[in-house]
Amino acid sequence: MPGGLADLGRWVRRVHGVGLVRRVRDWLFAPTGEQPDPEELVELSRFATRLDAELTVNGLELHGIRAELYAADAGGWAPHLGLVQGNRVMVAYGDLQRAAAVLGRLQSDQPGAGSSAG
């Protein structure tokens, strides 16, 4: 791979900021067995539209899971940015598994969602 990890690190820093680089570094090199803080917000999923992300946040909150939306649309002024950066749904690390299960149920309940036979 040309450039290797150094180029990847520079790209992530440029696109997502230094904070993400530090979080990824800390996560990659954390001592084995060390668990993140259960209240730390982590990304559950990204959505191209703010509406889909808001509906997901509302669905999670109806199931008793605190969720937050990190929208990438400049407060609604640039909705096209959501297509590039995604609108992120964040949940507490302690709720991540339960939130993923609820998200799966929410997505399978959507009209027009394909069901897999098997």
Secondary structure as a PSIPRED ss2 file (coil, helix, strand):
# PSIPRED VFORMAT (PSIPRED V4.0)

   1 M C   1.000  0.000  0.000
   2 P C   1.000  0.000  0.000
   3 G C   1.000  0.000  0.000
   4 G H   0.000  1.000  0.000
   5 L H   0.000  1.000  0.000
   6 A H   0.000  1.000  0.000
   7 D H   0.000  1.000  0.000
   8 L H   0.000  1.000  0.000
   9 G H   0.000  1.000  0.000
  10 R H   0.000  1.000  0.000
  11 W H   0.000  1.000  0.000
  12 V H   0.000  1.000  0.000
  13 R H   0.000  1.000  0.000
  14 R H   0.000  1.000  0.000
  15 V H   0.000  1.000  0.000
  16 H H   0.000  1.000  0.000
  17 G C   1.000  0.000  0.000
  18 V H   0.000  1.000  0.000
  19 G H   0.000  1.000  0.000
  20 L H   0.000  1.000  0.000
  21 V H   0.000  1.000  0.000
  22 R H   0.000  1.000  0.000
  23 R H   0.000  1.000  0.000
  24 V H   0.000  1.000  0.000
  25 R H   0.000  1.000  0.000
  26 D H   0.000  1.000  0.000
  27 W H   0.000  1.000  0.000
  28 L H   0.000  1.000  0.000
  29 F C   1.000  0.000  0.000
  30 A C   1.000  0.000  0.000
  31 P C   1.000  0.000  0.000
  32 T C   1.000  0.000  0.000
  33 G C   1.000  0.000  0.000
  34 E C   1.000  0.000  0.000
  35 Q C   1.000  0.000  0.000
  36 P C   1.000  0.000  0.000
  37 D C   1.000  0.000  0.000
  38 P C   1.000  0.000  0.000
  39 E C   1.000  0.000  0.000
  40 E C   1.000  0.000  0.000
  41 L E   0.000  0.000  1.000
  42 V E   0.000  0.000  1.000
  43 E E   0.000  0.000  1.000
  44 L E   0.000  0.000  1.000
  45 S E   0.000  0.000  1.000
  46 R E   0.000  0.000  1.000
  47 F E   0.000  0.000  1.000
  48 A C   1.000  0.000  0.000
  49 T C   1.000  0.000  0.000
  50 R H   0.000  1.000  0.000
  51 L H   0.000  1.000  0.000
  52 D H   0.000  1.000  0.000
  53 A H   0.000  1.000  0.000
  54 E H   0.000  1.000  0.000
  55 L H   0.000  1.000  0.000
  56 T H   0.000  1.000  0.000
  57 V H   0.000  1.000  0.000
  58 N H   0.000  1.000  0.000
  59 G H   0.000  1.000  0.000
  60 L H   0.000  1.000  0.000
  61 E H   0.000  1.000  0.000
  62 L H   0.000  1.000  0.000
  63 H C   1.000  0.000  0.000
  64 G C   1.000  0.000  0.000
  65 I C   1.000  0.000  0.000
  66 R C   1.000  0.000  0.000
  67 A E   0.000  0.000  1.000
  68 E E   0.000  0.000  1.000
  69 L E   0.000  0.000  1.000
  70 Y E   0.000  0.000  1.000
  71 A C   1.000  0.000  0.000
  72 A C   1.000  0.000  0.000
  73 D C   1.000  0.000  0.000
  74 A H   0.000  1.000  0.000
  75 G H   0.000  1.000  0.000
  76 G H   0.000  1.000  0.000
  77 W C   1.000  0.000  0.000
  78 A C   1.000  0.000  0.000
  79 P C   1.000  0.000  0.000
  80 H C   1.000  0.000  0.000
  81 L H   0.000  1.000  0.000
  82 G H   0.000  1.000  0.000
  83 L H   0.000  1.000  0.000
  84 V H   0.000  1.000  0.000
  85 Q H   0.000  1.000  0.000
  86 G C   1.000  0.000  0.000
  87 N E   0.000  0.000  1.000
  88 R E   0.000  0.000  1.000
  89 V E   0.000  0.000  1.000
  90 M E   0.000  0.000  1.000
  91 V E   0.000  0.000  1.000
  92 A E   0.000  0.000  1.000
  93 Y H   0.000  1.000  0.000
  94 G H   0.000  1.000  0.000
  95 D H   0.000  1.000  0.000
  96 L H   0.000  1.000  0.000
  97 Q H   0.000  1.000  0.000
  98 R H   0.000  1.000  0.000
  99 A H   0.000  1.000  0.000
 100 A H   0.000  1.000  0.000
 101 A H   0.000  1.000  0.000
 102 V H   0.000  1.000  0.000
 103 L H   0.000  1.000  0.000
 104 G H   0.000  1.000  0.000
 105 R H   0.000  1.000  0.000
 106 L H   0.000  1.000  0.000
 107 Q H   0.000  1.000  0.000
 108 S H   0.000  1.000  0.000
 109 D C   1.000  0.000  0.000
 110 Q C   1.000  0.000  0.000
 111 P C   1.000  0.000  0.000
 112 G C   1.000  0.000  0.000
 113 A C   1.000  0.000  0.000
 114 G C   1.000  0.000  0.000
 115 S C   1.000  0.000  0.000
 116 S C   1.000  0.000  0.000
 117 A C   1.000  0.000  0.000
 118 G C   1.000  0.000  0.000
